[in-house]
Every structure is written in C-alpha cells, then in structure tokens.
Amino acid sequence: MRVLLVGSGGREHAMAAAIARSPLLEALFIAPGNPGTAALGTNCAVRADDVAGLIKLARDERIDLVVPGPEAPLVAGLADACAQAGIACAGPSRAAAELEGSKTFTKEVCDAAAIPTARWARFDNAADALAYVRTTGAPIVVKADGLAAGKGVIVAQSVEEAETAIRDLMTDATMGDAGRTVVIEECLVGDEVSLFAFCAGEEAVLIGAAQDHKRIGDGDTGPNTGGMGAVSPPAGFDAARQEAALDTMVRPMLREMARRGTPFHGIIFAGLMLTPEGEKLIEYNVRLGDPEAQALLIRLHSDLLAALVAVAKGDLAGTDIRFSNQPSISVVMAARGYPGKPVTGGVITGIEDAEKLPGVQVFQAGTKLDAKGELVAAGGRVLAVCATGDTLAQARDRAYAGVGAIRWDDAIWRRDIGARALDRAADA
C-alpha cells in the first residue's frame, strides 16, 4: 500500500515507525513530517492543515490510504475531501470531528447518551461567565470551546484565577476564536487517564491506555501543556477496566453519533477521570494523543497499518491489536520558555547514543535541519524519549538515561514522569 501520513510531531514519528514495519506497506509519505520521519519515508512540504494540498499530493502519489495524525485537518474536513476524491481515510468526517472541535458538542452528546461527565455550562458572554464562577466558586475548570492545541484548559484553584482565564480567553482572545466561547465545568478529582480505541460506526476495538503528565513542572505544578510525558499502561487501570470503560464511555457515544447521522470512523481518545464515584469523561479527542502515542506504540506488536485499513473500510471484525506486556514511559524534552515562547535554534546531538541504550527510542517533534545540516530545536515540545522495561521502574530508569545521553543546552523536562504510577504500584 501507498500511505500518506499527515502531521509533523512526535505522535506522527511514532506512527510512521509503526507503519513502516507493516508488510502491507509499499511506500510511506509524510506531510510535512520532520527529520525523524525522513528516515522512514518521504517527507512532503505540504502543511497538515492544507486540505486541498494534501488531496493533490495523494492523487499525485497514487495514495491508497490517508492517515491523519493531528486534529486540525480532521476538523477542517480532510476525511470528507478524501471521500470526494475516492481516497480511503482512517479518520472521521468533519461533522464527527466536532467531538474534539467543540467542547459544547461533546457535552451535548454526553448528555444525550447518558455518559458520566462533569456538570457544565456554556458561555459566549464574558460578563455571564464571570458571574457564574463568582456564584459557583472554585476550584473550577475553564475551557476554550474550540481547538487550542492542548492549552485551552485552565484548572482554576481560585475564583480570581478563573476570572483571569475567562478574560484571557474571551476578552483578550489569547486562543483566538477558539476561546470566544467557553465551557465551565465542575472540577473533577482523581487520576486522569487516556483511553484509546479504533472505531467504525457503532463498533469499537480497544487499543489501550496511557497516563499523560500535563503540567509543565514537577509535582504537577505550573501551566498546562500539550503533555510532558506519559506512562503506559496506567497504574490501577488494567485491560479489564479499560474494556469496561469502552462500554460506558465510548460505545454509547458511537450509538448517539450514528443516531445523529454522523457516524464516527477513526481513533477515539477518551480522556477520563477516575473519581471515587467511578470513571467520568473529561473530553474526547479524535486521534491518538501526544505523548501517549509514543508510549503506546513502542509496546505495539501487531500491524498498525492493517488496523488503520480496517478503520477506513468501516469493518473492525477480526482486527488484531496486540501489545507487549512490558510497561513504557515517554519523557518529553521541551525548549526553555515552553509553554510560552520557546527558545529555538539550539543544536541537538546524542539521539543515536540514546537509542543505543536498551529499550530506548527517541521520537522527534519540534525539530528541523539548519543550513549546516545540524539538527536544531524548532518548537516547544521537541523530543520524546521513550523506553520499555520489564518493570515500570526499569522503563523509567532507561528513559531518563536516554534523556541524559542527549546534548541540547536549552532543554527542559520533568524529572518525575511515572513517579505517581510507581507510588501507586508500591501501595497496591
């Protein structure tokens, strides 16, 4: 098969590595890709959100299957454009992608399908939103309704913090149009996990689960980010519990989407809070997570491409999904200044040394080659250093040894990825 993978991040590098192992693969193209994906296929200078450009590329290269990585092209209608062009796509339609494109839409689906979630209210007027948080109190969660690259969620510990978030999003437009409307929710308490499944209509097949570490600082301090590391599988959320969560959190949503005439075909990412009352839905995303994908896919033993083909065909019968029993950890190396204005341009070396260590793989995200052909930082989250091990402690030690082998002066990273999972395992 000739495959076009869309995206340029660490998630796409990990997906490219898994797809490249498939016996079904004839040629792999990545748009736009990064220096890491260039070793696995052909990078193409087409932006991930340039739907017309992606369709032209797919036609020119006689692509059999388009595999979307990030959410933006799906919300922009990539799958619909592929359908019009007669090209298979392993992703949802624009209408179905509203599960990620609009927090309000997701909440309405949850209410209709009786999916447990936080109490919520929607506001398109800042004065009304401010009055609501002053009445409701804190802690409280303020979310940009639209796409905000994982940075549009503020868990406010005080009313004043919530007020600042509302003004930033709605008045100062720090997230652009995405924050003109906000959803304000009760603050759920518990462990947050990410559940993933292949979906086709009303069918869902479990991929697995991971636990992200969202905040920039050790001990879950500082602002939210796109994710600073992940553990797979999460402590206390085994395969049986994951399967049970599909029945309460995913399959009812799929039935509701089908009832609305907008069936979902693709990968669903259900962000869940494990509360004392049971699992509650935080949000849906319509693709693999980042850095969860990196932690998941290094454990994958089955053929990712075959599963993606089944998703595109809308028939998951017999879909083979097998993972190693070894746990894994991913540690994100970000640029100093992230999640604000990151310092870019610093030379990165030592990736090859890191990957010589047992169980270690490094996936590139915000990187590029400079005029000298040197690998340099070109974004906020730059690398994901991942490792598997016989135990979670061994995987963690290996991942941090990999981080230590990489030389990059402007790097920052959390030093406690997996610590909470290890503590829970010790208490079990």
C-alpha positions in Angstrom: 0.0 0.0 0.0 1.0 3.6 -0.6 0.3 5.6 2.6 0.1 9.3 3.3 0.6 10.1 7.0 -0.4 13.7 7.9 1.5 15.6 10.6 4.9 16.6 11.9 5.0 15.8 15.6 6.3 13.1 17.9 3.0 11.3 17.5 3.5 11.1 13.7 7.1 10.0 14.1 5.9 7.1 16.3 3.1 6.3 13.9 5.5 6.3 11.0 7.8 3.9 12.8 4.9 1.5 13.4 3.5 1.8 9.9 7.0 1.3 8.4 7.1 -2.2 10.0 4.0 -3.4 8.2 4.3 -6.0 5.4 1.4 -4.2 3.7 3.5 -1.1 3.1 4.8 -0.3 -0.3 5.7 3.4 0.2 5.2 5.9 3.0 4.8 9.7 2.5 4.6 12.1 5.5 3.3 15.6 5.1 5.0 17.7 6.3 7.0 15.3 8.5 10.2 16.1 10.4 13.8 15.0 10.3 12.9 11.8 12.3 10.2 10.7 9.8 12.5 11.4 6.9 14.4 8.2 7.8 11.2 6.2 7.5 9.6 7.6 4.3 9.4 10.6 2.1 8.7 13.9 3.7 6.5 16.2 1.6 6.3 20.0 2.0 2.5 20.2 2.5 1.1 21.7 5.7 -1.1 19.4 7.8 -4.0 21.8 7.6 -3.7 22.4 3.8 -6.6 20.0 2.9 -6.5 20.9 -0.9 -2.7 20.4 -0.9 -3.0 17.1 0.8 -5.6 15.8 -1.7 -3.4 16.9 -4.6 -0.4 15.1 -3.1 -2.5 12.0 -2.5 -3.6 12.0 -6.1 -0.1 12.7 -7.5 1.5 9.9 -5.4 -1.4 7.4 -6.0 -2.1 7.1 -2.3 -4.2 4.2 -1.2 -4.7 5.3 2.4 -4.5 8.7 4.2 -3.7 8.5 7.9 -4.4 11.8 9.8 -2.2 12.4 12.8 -3.4 15.7 14.4 -6.9 17.0 14.9 -6.8 20.2 12.8 -7.0 18.7 9.3 -9.9 16.4 10.5 -11.9 19.4 11.9 -11.1 21.2 8.6 -12.7 18.3 6.6 -9.8 16.2 5.4 -11.8 12.9 5.6 -14.7 14.5 3.7 -12.3 15.7 1.0 -10.7 12.2 0.7 -14.2 10.7 0.3 -15.0 13.1 -2.5 -11.7 12.2 -4.2 -12.3 8.5 -3.8 -9.3 8.0 -1.4 -9.6 5.9 1.7 -9.0 7.8 5.0 -8.6 6.4 8.5 -10.2 9.4 10.2 -13.6 10.9 11.0 -15.7 13.3 8.9 -15.7 17.0 9.7 -19.1 16.5 11.5 -17.9 13.6 13.6 -14.6 15.5 14.4 -16.7 18.1 16.2 -16.3 15.8 19.2 -12.9 17.5 19.5 -13.6 20.7 17.6 -16.3 21.8 20.1 -16.4 21.2 23.9 -20.1 22.1 23.8 -20.8 19.5 21.2 -19.2 16.8 23.2 -21.1 17.8 26.3 -24.4 17.7 24.4 -23.5 14.2 23.1 -22.6 13.0 26.6 -25.9 14.3 28.0 -27.9 12.6 25.2 -26.0 9.3 25.6 -26.1 9.3 29.4 -22.3 9.3 29.6 -21.0 10.3 33.1 -19.2 13.7 32.9 -18.7 16.9 34.9 -21.6 19.4 35.4 -21.1 22.1 32.9 -22.3 25.4 31.4 -21.6 27.2 28.2 -21.0 31.0 27.8 -20.4 33.3 24.8 -20.6 36.4 27.0 -17.7 37.2 29.4 -19.9 39.0 31.9 -22.2 36.0 32.3 -19.2 33.6 32.6 -17.7 35.8 35.3 -21.0 36.0 37.2 -21.2 32.2 37.0 -17.8 31.4 38.6 -18.4 34.0 41.3 -21.6 32.2 42.2 -20.3 28.7 41.8 -16.8 29.2 43.4 -13.6 27.3 43.0 -11.8 25.0 42.1 -13.4 25.1 38.7 -12.4 24.4 35.1 -12.5 26.9 32.3 -12.2 25.5 28.8 -11.9 27.2 25.4 -14.8 25.7 23.3 -12.6 25.2 20.2 -9.2 23.8 19.3 -6.4 25.2 21.4 -3.5 22.7 20.9 -4.0 21.2 24.4 -3.5 24.6 26.0 -7.1 25.8 26.3 -8.0 24.2 29.6 -7.4 26.1 32.9 -8.0 24.3 36.2 -8.6 27.4 38.4 -7.9 26.9 42.1 -9.5 30.2 43.0 -12.3 32.5 41.7 -9.6 35.1 40.8 -7.7 32.6 38.7 -11.0 31.6 36.9 -11.8 35.3 36.2 -8.3 35.7 34.7 -8.8 32.7 32.5 -12.2 34.0 31.3 -10.8 37.4 30.5 -7.7 35.9 28.7 -9.9 33.6 26.5 -13.0 35.7 25.9 -11.8 39.3 26.1 -8.2 39.2 25.2 -8.6 36.3 22.7 -5.3 34.6 23.8 -6.5 31.5 22.0 -8.1 33.3 19.1 -11.6 32.3 18.0 -11.2 29.0 20.0 -11.8 30.9 23.2 -14.6 33.3 22.2 -17.0 30.7 23.7 -16.1 28.8 26.9 -17.3 25.8 28.7 -17.1 26.0 32.5 -17.1 22.7 34.4 -17.0 21.4 37.9 -13.5 20.3 38.9 -13.3 16.5 39.0 -11.0 14.9 41.4 -9.0 11.7 40.8 -6.4 10.2 38.5 -6.7 11.2 34.8 -6.1 8.5 32.1 -6.3 8.4 28.4 -8.3 5.6 26.7 -7.9 4.8 23.0 -9.9 2.7 20.6 -10.3 2.1 16.9 -13.9 2.9 15.9 -16.1 2.2 12.9 -19.8 3.2 13.2 -21.0 1.5 16.4 -18.0 -0.8 16.7 -15.1 -0.1 19.0 -11.9 -2.2 19.5 -9.6 -1.4 22.4 -6.1 0.0 21.6 -5.0 0.6 25.2 -4.5 3.3 27.7 -1.8 5.7 29.0 -1.5 8.4 31.6 -0.3 11.8 30.5 1.5 14.4 32.6 0.0 17.7 31.5 1.6 20.4 33.7 5.0 21.8 32.9 6.5 21.4 36.4 7.4 18.5 38.7 4.7 17.6 41.1 2.0 18.7 38.6 2.8 22.4 39.0 2.6 25.3 36.6 0.5 25.8 33.5 -1.0 23.0 31.3 1.0 21.9 28.2 0.4 19.6 25.3 1.9 16.9 27.5 5.3 16.4 29.2 5.4 12.6 29.4 3.3 9.5 29.6 3.1 6.1 31.2 1.5 3.0 29.6 -0.4 1.2 30.9 -1.7 3.5 33.8 -1.4 2.1 37.3 -4.8 0.8 38.5 -6.4 0.8 35.1 -5.8 -2.6 33.6 -7.2 -4.1 30.4 -10.4 -5.4 32.0 -11.1 -1.9 33.4 -10.3 -0.4 30.0 -12.7 -2.7 28.2 -15.4 -1.9 30.8 -14.8 1.9 30.1 -15.4 1.3 26.4 -18.9 0.2 27.3 -19.7 3.3 29.4 -17.6 6.0 27.7 -17.2 5.1 24.0 -19.9 2.8 22.7 -22.8 4.9 23.9 -21.2 7.9 22.2 -20.8 5.9 19.0 -24.5 4.9 19.1 -25.5 8.6 19.6 -23.3 9.8 16.8 -24.8 7.1 14.5 -28.3 8.2 15.6 -27.5 11.8 14.6 -26.4 10.7 11.1 -22.8 11.4 11.8 -21.2 8.0 12.5 -17.6 8.1 13.8 -14.9 6.2 12.0 -11.3 6.7 13.3 -9.4 6.6 16.5 -11.1 7.9 19.6 -9.2 9.2 22.6 -11.4 9.4 25.7 -9.8 11.5 28.5 -11.2 10.0 31.7 -11.0 11.0 35.4 -11.0 8.0 37.8 -13.1 9.6 40.5 -14.3 7.9 43.8 -17.7 7.6 42.1 -16.2 5.9 39.0 -15.0 7.0 35.6 -16.2 10.3 34.2 -15.5 11.7 30.8 -13.3 14.8 30.6 -13.1 15.1 26.8 -12.9 13.3 23.5 -10.2 13.7 21.0 -10.5 12.3 17.5 -6.9 11.0 17.1 -4.0 9.5 19.1 -2.6 11.6 21.9 0.9 13.1 22.1 2.9 11.9 24.0 0.6 9.0 24.8 1.0 7.6 21.2 4.8 7.4 21.7 4.4 5.4 24.9 1.7 3.2 23.4 3.2 2.4 20.0 6.6 1.3 21.3 4.6 -1.5 23.0 2.7 -2.5 19.8 3.4 -5.9 18.4 0.6 -6.2 15.9 0.3 -4.4 12.5 -0.9 -0.8 12.9 -1.4 -0.3 9.2 -3.8 -3.3 8.9 -5.9 -1.9 11.7 -6.0 1.5 10.1 -7.1 -0.1 6.8 -9.9 -1.8 8.8 -11.0 1.5 10.2 -11.1 3.1 6.8 -13.2 0.3 5.4 -15.6 0.5 8.4 -15.2 -3.1 9.4 -13.2 -4.0 12.5 -14.1 -7.7 12.5 -11.0 -9.7 13.3 -8.9 -6.6 13.9 -5.7 -7.8 15.6 -4.3 -5.5 18.3 -1.5 -6.9 20.5 0.8 -5.1 22.9 3.8 -6.2 24.8 3.3 -6.8 28.5 6.2 -4.6 29.2 5.3 -1.1 30.6 6.6 2.0 28.9 7.4 5.6 29.7 7.9 8.7 27.5 9.7 11.8 28.7 9.2 15.0 26.7 12.2 17.3 26.3 10.9 20.7 25.6 12.5 24.0 24.8 13.2 26.5 27.6 10.4 29.0 27.7 7.7 26.5 26.7 4.6 26.6 27.0 5.2 30.4 26.4 7.7 31.5 23.8 10.2 28.6 23.4 13.9 29.2 22.7 14.6 27.7 19.3 17.7 27.1 17.2 19.8 25.1 19.7 21.8 22.2 18.3 20.7 18.8 19.4 23.1 15.8 19.4 23.2 12.4 21.1 20.0 10.9 19.8 22.0 8.0 18.3 23.7 7.5 21.7 20.4 7.4 23.5 18.9 4.8 21.1 21.9 2.5 21.7 20.6 2.1 25.3 18.4 -1.0 26.0 14.7 -0.4 25.2 15.1 3.3 24.3 13.6 5.1 21.3 13.6 8.8 20.6 10.8 10.4 18.6 11.2 13.9 17.1 8.6 16.7 17.1 9.8 20.3 17.1 13.0 19.7 15.1 14.5 20.8 11.8 17.8 20.7 10.0 19.7 24.0 9.8 21.8 25.3 6.9 24.7 23.2 8.1 22.6 20.1 8.2 22.6 20.0 12.0 19.5 19.0 14.0 18.1 22.0 15.9 15.1 22.8 18.1 12.2 24.4 16.1 9.3 24.3 18.5 8.1 23.9 22.1 7.9 20.2 22.6 11.0 18.9 20.7 11.7 15.3 21.6 10.0 12.4 23.3 12.5 10.0 24.9 10.7 6.6 25.4 11.6 3.3 26.9 10.2 -0.1 27.7 11.3 -2.3 30.6 10.5 -5.5 32.5 9.1 -3.2 35.2 7.9 0.4 35.3 10.9 1.3 37.4 13.2 -0.1 34.8 11.4 1.6 31.9 11.7 4.9 33.8 15.4 4.5 34.5 16.0 3.7 30.9 14.0 6.7 29.6 15.9 9.1 31.9 19.2 7.5 30.9 18.2 8.3 27.3 17.5 11.9 28.3 20.9 12.1 29.9 22.6 10.9 26.7 21.1 13.8 24.6 23.1 17.0 24.4 21.0 20.2 24.0 21.6 23.3 26.1 18.1 24.7 26.0 16.3 21.5 27.0 13.8 21.3 29.9 12.0 18.2 31.1 10.1 16.9 34.1 12.0 14.7 36.4 9.0 12.9 37.9 7.3 11.2 34.9 5.9 7.9 36.2 6.6 8.7 39.9 2.9 8.7 40.8 2.4 5.4 39.0 5.3 3.8 40.8 3.9 5.1 44.1 0.5 3.6 43.4 2.1 0.3 42.4 4.1 0.2 45.6 0.9 0.8 47.6 -1.1 -1.9 45.8 
